[in-house]
Amino acid sequence: MVINMVDKTMTIALLISFFIPGLGIAYVGDVKKALTILGVWVVCKIVSFYSFFMSIVVFLIWVYGLYATYQEASL
């Protein structure tokens, strides 16, 4: 079975982004966007210790990070 390099890169990027939002995008090459997503995620994660609503926002940022990684890797 032959695996396309684009598929391999997308898989690795999504795995990285699954654990730490934004790093998969940095792996693909868009460092500025990656740092923005990671920074917002970290700030919201810290605030989520005090607010349940922010926990929902953290989850949504995580989902957006996966989606953005998929979009960047498939270009």
Secondary structure by P-SEA (a helix, b strand, c coil): ccccaaaaaaaaaaaaaaaccaaaaaaacaaaaaaaaaaaaaaaaaaccccaaaaaaaaaaaaaaaaaaaaaaac
